């Protein structure tokens, strides 16, 4: 069976994707940054960098460091704000034939609701990815995504504020990821995106100082992939809504681990920094794998783990 006979289309709730490979928030800018390097129309979807209601400066530098098999970053969610994104970046993305997901965040529930409402009735937005790994300033800095009550509060508030497809992005830093997935599903989420980065720290031993100005950052890249695959598998066994799996995908075999574990789609992130074509190479590789293993569609491979 050749590649051409494999159906690569998937549905993430109401969002139709021509293939299951998207690019992860924070690793693809707002699309334009990569448009000269690859045909972005061939992507399954683009997830833009996290957007808050007002412009945000992010953290001081240095804010990124390579480690063995990964990257630790503390960019701090720098962005032009919702209005800035809508006027400066969205017109370019609208010219393309690819679903655009906006990753949104806030420092308290009111901010989450306000940024959500700003995207209602804005043409060219396929859905919202809800970053709940942000410290809640009202609750003394505990992340919304690591406290079940906070997670429920923010997801349900955002759900009430929009008819757009809603995809909470879960924090991996919890004892039972399945509980948080069930909360998201019960609040009316259309899908779940996981995982976000793992908290990490790197020390310059000669200077005896943390390398990052922020001291702590988020670890991404191949180092976290086995953790991500395990959490996707747990979530797939906890909920029935679609899962977008991510964390250290560099090639089609990596992507297939997530799909076999129960993901409907995957996102390529850190690998794009070293090889901008990674996401499209993954698309081709998944099609080749499916053809070789006799799958007629990528959706039939979701959760097809032999145990």
N, C-alpha and C positions, 0 to 999 in steps of 0.2 A: 504494500500500500504506500503510495507516494505522499509527500508532504501536502500536495495540493488537495488531497481528499480529506484532510483533517480540519474539522470545524474549530477554529480558534476563538470564536466569539464567546463572551461571557456577559452575564448580567449581575451587576452589583446593585441589588434592589431595582429601582427604575432606571439605573444608568447602564446603557448598552455600550460595551467596549468591544472593539474589533479583535482584540487579543487580550490576554490576561496580565500584561506587563505594564505597570505604570512606573513613574519616577517619584521617589519619596520626597516629602516636604523638606526644604532646607538644603537639598542637594542639587536642585535644578533651577535655582533662582526663580524668575518669573517666566521662564521659557525662552525669552529672547537671547539669553546668554549662550544658549546651546544651538540656536536655530541655524547657525552657519556650519555647525559641526555634524549635524544629522538631520534627517527629515522627521520633524516632530509629529507630522501627520501619521507616521507609522507606529507611534506609541499607542498603547491601550488607553492611557489617560495621563494627564499632567497634574501633579499636586504641587501647588505653588508654596513658596516660603510662608511661614506663619504670619498672619495678619492680625493686628490689634485695631481697636477703634481709632486711636490716635497714633501718630508716628512715634517710633521707639528707637532709641539710639543703640541699644545692645550694650555689651560689656566692653571694658577696656581690653587692649591688647597687651601681651600675646593671648590669643583665645583659641588656638588650635595647635595640637601636637600629634605627630605620628607615633604610634607604639607598635609593638610586635603584632602584626595581623589586625591592625585597627587604627582608629583615629579617635582622639579625645577632643571634643570641642566645647567651648563656652561662648558661642557667638552672642547668646542672650536675646535671640528673637528680634534682632534689628529689622525694622520694616518701615515702609512709608505711610502706614496707616490705611484704613479702609478706603477713604476717598482718594488718597494718593495712588493706591493700587488700581482703583476703578478708572481713574483718568489717565494714568501713566502707562499701565501695563496690560490691562484687560483688552483695549482695542487691538493690540497686536495679536493676542491669543485668539480673539474672536475671528480673525482672518483664517484660522486653521481648522481642520476637520478632526479635532481631538477633544474629548470631554475634559473640562477644566474643573478640578476640585480645589476649593480654597480652604487651606488650613487656618483655623481661627483660634484665638486665645484671648484671655482676659485675666485681670488680677483679682476680680471678684465676680459674683454671679451677674450683677448689673452690667458689667463690662461685656461679659460673654453674650448677654441678651442683646445689648446695644449693637455690637459688631455683627451679630447674626441678622438682626433686623435691617441693617444697612445693606445686606446682600439680597434681601427679598426683592423680587421684581427687577433685578439687574440682569439684562440679557447676557448669555454666554457663560453662565455658571451652572455646572452640572450637579454640584452638591457641595456639602461642607464636611471637612474632616475636623473633628473637634479635639484639639489638643488639651487634654485634662492633666498633663504632667506639669502644670504651672503652679508655683507656690501661691496659695490663697492668702493675699495680704490681710484680709479680714480675720482669718483664723490663725494668724501667727506663722504663716509660711508653710504649713503642711500642704502638700500637693493635693489638688482635688481628686486626682486619680489614685491616691493611696489610702483614702478614707472612704469607706462604702457610702456613708451618709452624704458626704460632700459630692461624691461622684453622682449619686442619684439626684441630688439637688440641681447640679449644673446641667446634667444631661436632660432632665425633664423640663427645666426652664428653657433651654435652647429648643427642645422639641416643640414646646408650646409656641415658640416665637417664629417658627418657619415651617413651610411646606416642602422646602428643599430636602432632598435626600441627606440624611444625617449619619455620619460615620465617626463615632468616638474612637480616638486613638489611645489605646490602653497603655498605662505605665507598667513595665515589667517588674517594678520594685514592690511586689506584694506577695504575701504568702500563698494566696489562692486566686490565681488569675481567672479561674472559672466563675468565681463569685461576682467579679466585676463585669465579666461578659454577660452574665445573667441579669445584672442590674441594667446594663446598657440595653439589652433586648427588651426587658420589661418596661423601660422608659420609652420604647418606640423607636429605637435606633434601626436604621435600614441595613446596616452592616457594621463590622468591627474591624479596626485597623490595628495591627500589633506586629512587632513591639516597638516601643520608643527606646531611646538609648538607656544604658545602664550607668549609674553614677560612678565616676572614676576620678582618680587623682594621680598626678605625676609629679615627682620631686626631682629637682636638679640638686644632686648630692654635693657638688662642688660649691655651689652657692648656698646650699642648705635652705632653699626656698621652693615653694610650689612653682612649677613651670607656668601655669596659667594665672593670669591676673585675677581671675575669679576663684582661684584655688581648686575648685571642683568643676568638672565638666561631664559631658556625656560620652560614653564609649560606644562607638559604632564600628561596623566592618566585620570581616570574617570571624574575628574572635568571639563575637556574640551569637553567631548563627545557631550553634547547637542549643543555646538557651531559648532562642526565638522559635526554633522548630518545636521544641518541647512545649512551649507555651501555646503555640498555635494548635498543636495536637490536643492539649487540655481544653482549650476554648471550643474546638470543633466537637468535643465530646460533651460540651456544656450547653450549647445554643444551636439553633437551627438557622439563624440569619447568616448571610455570607461573611467570609473572613478574607481580609487582605493581609497576606503574610509578608513580613519584611525583617531584615536583620542580616547583613553580611552576604547578600546574594551577589556573586561575581560571575556566574555562568548558569547554563540551563540545568545542570544537575543539581545545583544549589536550589534553584527555583522549584524543581520537581520534588525536592524534599518537603517544601512547604505545601505544595499542591497535594501530594500523597498524604500528608499529615492532616489535610482538611481545608486548605485555603482554596478559595475560588479564583483569587487573583493574587499577584505578588507585586512588590515594589522594589525597585533597584535604587540604592542610595549612594553610599560612600564610594562604591566601585566606579561610579560615573566620573568622579574626580580624576581617577587615574586613566580611565578609558571611556571617553564620552559615548562610544558606540555600544557600551555594555548592554543597555536595555534592549536594543534591537538585535544584538547577537543572542540574547536570551530568548527573544521571540522565535528566532529561526531555530535555535537549539531545542526548544520545547516542541515545536512542530516536528522536528526530526525524531525526537525521542518518542513522541506519541505514535508516529507512523511506524517506527521500528517495533513498538510494543503492541500494535494492533488496536490502539484507541481510535475511535472515529471522531471524538471531540475531546477538547481539553476538559470540559465540564465533567465528563465521565471518569476522569482521572482524579478528581477532587475526592480525597478521603479513601482512595483505592489502596489502602495499606493492607497487605496480607499479614495476618497475625496468628 
